Amino acid sequence: MTEQPIHFMEKNGDIYEEMADWDVNAGGEKIVAKRMSGRFRNLKLFGMSVWLFYFLVPYIRWDDKQAVLLDIPHRQFHFFELTIFPQDIWMLSLTLLFFAILLAAVTSVAGRVFCGYFCFQTVWTDIYTWIEGKLEGNTPQKQLRFKQAPWSVSKLLRKISKHTLWLAIALLTGLTFSAWFTDAFELWRDVFSFQAHIAVWIAMAIFTTFTYVFAGFMREQVCFWLCPYARLQGVMYDQNTVLPAYDAERGEPRGKLKKGETDPSKGSCIDCKLCVNVCPTGIDIRKGQQEGCITCGMCIDACDSVMDKINEPRGLIRYASYAELQGHSKPQPLYKRPRVIIYSLILMASLAGIAYGFLSLSATDFSVRPDRQPLFVRLSDGSIQNRYTLKLLNKQNVPIEVQYHIEGLEGASLHGVHDTYVLEPAKVLTVTALVRVPESELQSGISPLIFNVDVIEGPQSDISYQTIFIAPK
């Protein structure tokens, strides 16, 4: 526990404590959070279910192939019928930018909801602690009694079952990660026959180890000491950020309340500490917003259940902004918050770029590079010749037959190329082409030139590249 300054705010002649000492669990005690049902628990379960996509998507088939596959060796990303190549990597950059800014935007509006509902550390820890609670007890007292109990067959079986399930989940996590980069069904066959690539074994070892250790043992310590986002989130908050917060004006002075009794001199908080018992990081939300708060809302469910029992209105702990709690003002509209406006503009720009990229994806990628050494050659008949390197990538899943021709330069002729070429899927065709212009048709200096590719057989598309022809001045 570390001591923080205590700030006070004076309003209506009363003095309220705004912040007290924070509880920071440095690993000296094990956090065993009580599980309760409620709307935010249901919301958390929904957020956790998103990770089913991680486990299930690699097994979806499309045209007898894996529908989503990050094929690193062949430098391809297959998404159903769409194949993305390194030439389109800028779309991935925009996608990463979109999600990074989305995370910052959501944090500025509603705090660390990603941490509370979607973060893999939170999700896996929640699953691991649920298994532990079923086998060893779901309260600190029950787990302490289980730990202090003498060894028996039952205790040994429970311990073995817990760690076996933990390891199985960790192994499945590592194996699934590899399944995104290779055929999932072939991966299982190779793993069980011990013929998998060394990269698969390395990935499985890393993911299994870190999942087992982080979710099974370190738990909230990862959020406190290892996660960089927990350190950065503070700069993304402002007074209008909506966070789980304790209404001190309504709750203080807190005190115990006997069943059936009322005490007008006391606040609504009966100091039951249920909000602390359900917190996955073990903080006391009544002491103000803290680094350990992952905005999961479990304390809200707990407090609301107590308010229902003592016939008090819900909302003693609720999602609220600092400005709302301290000034009783309505939340500021999002369109009046400069930070949110800037985030929104970046999000829309990156989303527009991604949409443009997908809509403008071509079936091929064609480039023409003029040779610079020498810039041109004068032949014995007086004509000028330029040399070019043509590169054509077939992004389709079927072979194509192509033919080259040029236009845009009077009298120019194409040499050094075959009549037609057959280009296999995901292959690059590299051709050295020569362009000659007779002396009688020659224009001095630089002239525009267009290379065209005609698709003789295969899906038709317009393929061209504008370059230059260099002649002496």
C-alpha positions in Angstrom: 0.0 0.0 0.0 1.3 3.4 -0.9 0.3 6.7 0.7 -1.0 9.4 -1.6 -1.9 13.0 -0.8 -5.4 13.5 0.5 -7.3 16.3 -1.4 -10.4 18.0 -0.2 -13.2 19.9 -2.0 -15.5 22.3 -0.2 -19.1 22.5 -1.4 -22.3 23.7 0.4 -20.3 24.1 3.6 -19.4 20.4 3.7 -15.9 19.0 3.3 -15.6 15.7 1.5 -12.5 13.6 1.1 -11.8 13.3 -2.6 -9.0 10.8 -2.5 -7.6 8.6 0.2 -4.7 6.2 0.2 -4.8 3.8 -2.7 -4.5 0.0 -2.4 -1.8 -1.3 -4.7 -1.3 -5.1 -4.4 2.4 -5.8 -4.9 1.9 -9.5 -4.9 2.0 -10.0 -1.1 -1.5 -11.4 -1.1 -3.5 -13.4 -3.5 -6.6 -11.8 -4.9 -9.6 -14.1 -4.9 -12.5 -12.1 -6.4 -16.1 -13.1 -5.5 -18.3 -13.8 -8.5 -21.7 -12.2 -8.7 -24.3 -12.1 -11.4 -25.4 -8.8 -12.8 -25.7 -6.7 -16.0 -22.0 -5.8 -16.1 -21.0 -9.5 -15.5 -23.2 -10.4 -18.4 -21.6 -7.6 -20.5 -18.2 -9.0 -19.5 -19.2 -12.5 -20.6 -20.3 -11.1 -23.9 -16.9 -9.3 -24.3 -15.1 -12.5 -23.4 -17.1 -14.4 -26.0 -15.4 -12.3 -28.7 -12.3 -14.4 -28.2 -14.2 -17.4 -29.7 -13.3 -15.9 -33.0 -9.7 -16.4 -32.2 -10.2 -20.1 -31.6 -12.8 -20.8 -34.4 -11.9 -18.7 -37.4 -8.9 -20.8 -38.5 -11.2 -23.8 -39.0 -13.5 -22.0 -41.4 -13.1 -23.4 -44.9 -13.7 -21.6 -48.2 -13.3 -23.3 -51.6 -11.6 -26.3 -49.9 -9.0 -23.9 -48.3 -8.6 -22.1 -45.1 -10.8 -19.0 -45.3 -8.5 -16.8 -43.2 -4.8 -17.5 -43.5 -1.7 -15.4 -42.8 0.7 -17.2 -45.2 4.0 -15.6 -44.2 6.3 -18.0 -46.2 4.4 -17.1 -49.4 3.8 -13.4 -48.3 0.1 -13.6 -48.8 -2.9 -12.9 -46.6 -6.0 -14.9 -47.6 -9.4 -13.6 -46.5 -12.1 -15.8 -48.1 -11.9 -14.9 -51.8 -9.6 -11.9 -51.2 -5.8 -12.2 -51.3 -3.6 -9.4 -50.0 0.0 -9.2 -51.0 2.9 -7.1 -49.6 2.2 -4.5 -52.2 -1.0 -3.7 -50.3 0.6 -3.6 -46.9 -0.4 0.0 -46.5 -3.9 -1.2 -45.8 -2.6 -3.2 -42.9 -0.9 -0.1 -41.5 -4.1 1.9 -41.7 -6.0 -1.0 -40.0 -3.5 -1.0 -37.2 -3.8 2.8 -36.9 -7.6 2.5 -36.8 -7.6 0.1 -33.9 -4.9 2.0 -32.0 -6.9 5.3 -32.3 -10.1 3.4 -31.5 -8.6 2.2 -28.3 -7.5 5.7 -27.4 -10.9 7.2 -28.3 -12.8 4.6 -26.2 -10.4 5.2 -23.3 -11.0 8.9 -23.4 -14.8 8.4 -23.4 -15.3 5.4 -21.1 -11.9 4.5 -19.5 -10.2 1.1 -19.7 -13.2 -0.8 -20.9 -10.9 -2.8 -23.2 -9.0 -4.0 -20.1 -12.3 -4.8 -18.3 -14.1 -6.7 -21.0 -11.9 -7.7 -23.9 -8.2 -7.9 -22.9 -6.7 -11.4 -23.3 -5.1 -11.1 -19.9 -8.4 -10.3 -18.2 -10.3 -13.0 -20.1 -7.8 -15.8 -19.6 -7.4 -14.8 -15.9 -11.2 -14.9 -15.5 -11.4 -18.4 -17.0 -8.4 -19.6 -14.9 -9.9 -18.2 -11.6 -13.3 -19.7 -12.4 -11.6 -23.2 -12.8 -9.7 -22.6 -9.5 -12.9 -21.5 -7.7 -14.7 -24.6 -8.8 -12.0 -26.9 -7.6 -10.5 -25.1 -4.6 -13.2 -22.7 -3.4 -14.4 -19.4 -4.7 -13.7 -17.2 -1.6 -10.4 -16.4 0.1 -11.5 -18.3 3.3 -12.4 -21.5 1.3 -9.1 -21.4 -0.6 -7.2 -20.8 2.6 -8.8 -23.8 4.2 -8.1 -25.9 1.2 -4.5 -24.8 1.2 -4.0 -25.6 4.9 -5.9 -28.9 4.7 -3.6 -32.0 5.0 -2.8 -33.7 1.7 -5.3 -36.3 0.6 -6.4 -38.1 -2.5 -9.2 -35.6 -3.1 -6.8 -32.6 -2.6 -4.2 -34.1 -4.9 -6.8 -34.8 -7.6 -8.2 -31.3 -7.4 -4.7 -29.8 -7.7 -3.9 -32.1 -10.7 -7.2 -31.3 -12.4 -6.7 -27.6 -12.0 -3.2 -27.5 -13.5 -4.1 -29.9 -16.2 -7.0 -27.7 -17.3 -4.8 -24.6 -17.1 -2.1 -26.3 -19.2 -4.7 -27.6 -21.7 -6.0 -24.0 -22.2 -2.5 -22.6 -22.5 -1.5 -25.3 -25.1 -4.7 -24.7 -27.1 -4.0 -21.0 -27.1 -0.5 -21.5 -28.5 -1.7 -24.1 -31.1 -4.4 -21.8 -32.2 -2.0 -18.9 -32.7 0.0 -21.1 -35.1 -3.2 -22.1 -36.9 -3.6 -18.5 -38.2 -0.4 -18.9 -40.1 -0.7 -22.4 -41.5 -3.5 -24.8 -42.4 -5.2 -25.6 -39.1 -6.2 -29.2 -39.9 -2.7 -30.1 -41.2 -1.2 -28.4 -38.1 -3.0 -30.8 -35.8 -1.9 -33.7 -37.8 1.8 -32.5 -37.8 1.7 -31.7 -34.1 0.4 -35.2 -33.1 2.8 -36.9 -35.4 5.7 -34.6 -34.1 6.4 -33.4 -37.6 5.4 -29.8 -37.1 7.8 -27.0 -38.1 10.2 -25.7 -35.4 8.5 -22.3 -35.5 5.2 -24.1 -34.4 6.9 -25.6 -31.4 8.6 -22.3 -30.5 5.2 -20.5 -30.7 3.5 -23.1 -28.7 6.2 -23.1 -26.0 6.1 -19.3 -25.7 2.3 -19.0 -25.6 1.8 -22.0 -23.3 4.4 -20.7 -20.8 3.2 -17.1 -20.7 -0.5 -18.0 -20.7 0.0 -20.5 -17.8 2.2 -18.1 -15.8 0.4 -14.8 -16.4 -3.2 -16.1 -16.1 -2.6 -18.7 -13.5 -0.2 -17.0 -11.1 0.6 -13.4 -11.9 -2.9 -12.3 -12.8 -3.5 -8.7 -11.7 0.3 -8.2 -11.3 0.5 -8.2 -15.1 -1.9 -5.2 -15.2 0.0 -3.4 -12.4 3.6 -3.9 -13.4 3.9 -5.3 -17.0 1.1 -3.8 -19.1 2.2 -0.5 -20.7 -1.4 0.4 -21.4 -2.2 0.6 -17.7 0.6 3.2 -17.4 -0.6 5.2 -20.4 -4.3 5.3 -19.8 -4.0 8.1 -17.2 -3.1 10.6 -19.9 -6.1 9.7 -22.0 -8.6 10.6 -19.2 -10.1 14.0 -18.6 -12.8 15.3 -16.3 -15.6 14.1 -18.7 -14.3 10.5 -19.0 -17.0 8.1 -17.7 -15.6 5.7 -15.1 -16.8 3.4 -12.3 -17.0 5.9 -9.4 -18.3 6.1 -5.8 -20.7 8.9 -5.0 -19.1 10.0 -1.7 -21.7 12.8 -1.1 -24.4 10.2 -1.0 -22.5 7.4 0.6 -20.7 9.2 3.5 -20.6 8.9 6.4 -20.7 5.2 5.9 -21.6 2.8 8.7 -23.1 -0.6 9.5 -26.8 -1.0 9.2 -28.9 -3.6 11.0 -31.6 -5.4 9.1 -34.9 -3.5 9.2 -33.3 -0.3 10.6 -32.7 3.1 9.1 -30.3 5.8 10.2 -30.8 9.2 8.6 -27.4 10.4 10.0 -25.5 7.9 7.9 -25.0 7.7 4.2 -26.1 4.9 1.9 -22.8 3.0 2.1 -23.1 0.3 4.8 -19.4 -0.5 4.6 -20.1 -4.2 3.5 -16.9 -4.2 1.4 -18.6 -6.3 -1.2 -17.4 -3.9 -3.9 -13.8 -4.8 -2.8 -14.5 -8.5 -2.7 -15.7 -8.7 -6.3 -12.9 -6.5 -7.7 -10.5 -8.6 -9.8 -7.5 -6.4 -8.9 -8.5 -6.0 -5.2 -8.9 -2.2 -5.1 -11.4 -0.2 -3.0 -13.3 2.0 -5.5 -14.5 4.2 -2.6 -10.9 5.6 -2.4 -11.2 7.1 -5.8 -10.1 6.2 -9.3 -6.9 4.1 -9.1 -4.3 2.6 -11.5 -5.6 -0.9 -10.7 -9.2 -0.1 -11.8 -9.9 -1.8 -15.2 -13.4 -0.4 -15.4 -15.1 -3.8 -15.5 -18.1 -2.7 -13.5 -18.1 -5.6 -11.1 -18.2 -3.2 -8.2 -21.4 -1.7 -9.6 -23.1 -5.0 -9.8 -22.1 -5.7 -6.2 -23.2 -2.3 -4.8 -26.5 -2.4 -6.8 -27.4 -5.8 -5.2 -26.8 -4.4 -1.7 -28.8 -1.2 -2.5 -31.7 -3.5 -3.6 -31.6 -5.3 -0.3 -31.6 -2.2 1.9 -34.3 -0.5 -0.2 -31.9 2.3 -1.4 -31.8 3.5 -5.0 -29.1 2.1 -7.2 -26.1 4.1 -8.4 -24.1 4.6 -5.2 -21.3 3.2 -7.4 -21.9 3.9 -11.0 -20.3 4.9 -14.3 -19.9 8.7 -14.0 -17.5 11.4 -14.9 -15.4 13.4 -12.4 -17.2 16.6 -13.5 -20.6 15.0 -12.9 -19.7 13.8 -9.4 -18.1 17.0 -8.2 -20.2 19.6 -10.0 -23.4 17.7 -10.5 -23.2 18.8 -14.2 -24.4 16.8 -17.1 -21.8 14.9 -19.1 -20.3 17.1 -21.8 -21.5 16.1 -25.3 -18.9 14.2 -27.3 -18.9 16.8 -30.1 -17.8 19.5 -27.7 -14.7 17.5 -26.6 -11.6 18.4 -28.8 -9.8 15.1 -28.0 -12.8 13.0 -29.1 -13.2 15.1 -32.3 -9.5 14.6 -33.2 -9.7 10.9 -32.6 -12.9 10.7 -34.6 -11.3 12.5 -37.6 -8.3 10.2 -37.6 -10.6 7.1 -37.3 -12.8 8.3 -40.3 -9.7 9.0 -42.4 -8.1 5.7 -41.7 -11.4 3.9 -42.3 -11.9 5.7 -45.6 -8.4 4.7 -46.6 -9.1 1.0 -45.7 -12.4 1.1 -47.7 -10.7 2.7 -50.7 -7.9 0.1 -50.6 -10.3 -2.8 -50.6 -12.5 -1.3 -53.3 -9.5 -0.6 -55.5 -7.7 -3.8 -55.1 -6.6 -5.0 -58.5 -6.2 -8.6 -59.7 -2.6 -7.9 -60.7 0.3 -5.6 -59.8 2.3 -4.2 -62.7 5.4 -2.1 -62.6 7.9 -0.8 -65.3 11.4 0.3 -64.4 13.5 2.0 -67.0 17.2 1.0 -66.9 19.4 3.9 -66.0 22.8 2.6 -67.1 22.8 3.5 -69.9 19.8 5.8 -70.3 19.6 5.0 -74.0 21.6 3.3 -76.8 22.0 4.5 -80.4 21.9 1.6 -82.8 23.8 1.2 -86.1 20.7 2.4 -88.1 20.4 5.5 -86.0 17.4 4.5 -84.0 17.3 5.0 -80.2 16.7 2.1 -77.8 15.6 2.1 -74.1 15.6 -1.0 -71.9 12.9 -1.7 -69.3 12.4 -4.3 -66.6 8.7 -5.4 -66.4 7.3 -7.0 -63.3 3.8 -8.5 -63.3 2.3 -10.1 -60.2 -0.7 -12.4 -60.5 -2.9 -11.8 -57.4 -5.6 -14.2 -58.5 -6.1 -17.9 -57.6 -6.0 -19.0 -61.3 -3.3 -18.7 -64.0 -3.5 -16.0 -66.6 -2.1 -15.8 -70.1 -0.9 -12.3 -71.0 0.6 -10.3 -73.9 2.6 -7.0 -73.9 2.3 -4.1 -76.2 3.1 -0.3 -76.1 1.4 2.9 -77.1 1.6 6.6 -76.7 4.9 7.1 -78.6 4.8 7.4 -82.4 6.9 4.9 -84.3 8.0 3.0 -81.2 8.3 -0.8 -81.4 8.6 -3.4 -78.7 11.4 -6.1 -78.8 12.8 -8.8 -76.6 9.5 -10.2 -75.4 7.6 -13.4 -76.3 4.2 -13.4 -78.0 2.5 -14.6 -74.8 3.3 -15.6 -71.2 1.5 -17.8 -68.8 1.6 -16.5 -65.2 0.7 -18.9 -62.3 -1.2 -17.7 -59.3 0.8 -15.6 -56.8 3.8 -15.6 -59.1 5.8 -12.7 -60.4 6.8 -12.5 -64.1 9.9 -10.5 -64.7 10.7 -9.6 -68.3 13.4 -7.4 -69.9 11.8 -5.4 -72.8 13.5 -3.2 -75.4 11.7 -0.2 -77.0 13.1 1.3 -80.2 12.2 4.5 -82.1 13.5 5.1 -85.6 15.6 8.2 -86.2 13.0 9.6 -88.5 10.3 9.4 -85.7 12.6 10.5 -82.9 11.6 13.2 -80.5 14.4 14.8 -78.4 14.4 14.6 -74.7 11.8 12.7 -72.6 8.6 11.4 -74.1 5.7 9.6 -72.4 5.3 5.9 -73.1 2.6 3.4 -72.0 3.0 -0.3 -71.4 -0.2 -2.4 -71.7 -0.8 -5.9 -70.7 -3.6 -7.8 -72.5 -5.1 -10.8 -70.7 -5.5 -13.5 -73.4 -6.9 -16.1 -71.1 -8.2 -15.7 -67.5 -10.2 -13.0 -65.7 -10.1 -9.8 -67.8 -8.7 -6.6 -66.3 -7.2 -3.4 -67.5 -3.4 -3.4 -66.9 -1.2 -0.5 -67.9 1.8 1.5 -66.7 2.9 4.9 -67.8 6.6 5.5 -68.0 9.1 7.6 -70.1 11.3 7.1 -73.2 14.6 8.9 -73.1 16.3 10.2 -76.3 19.3 12.5 -76.8 18.5 16.2 -76.9 
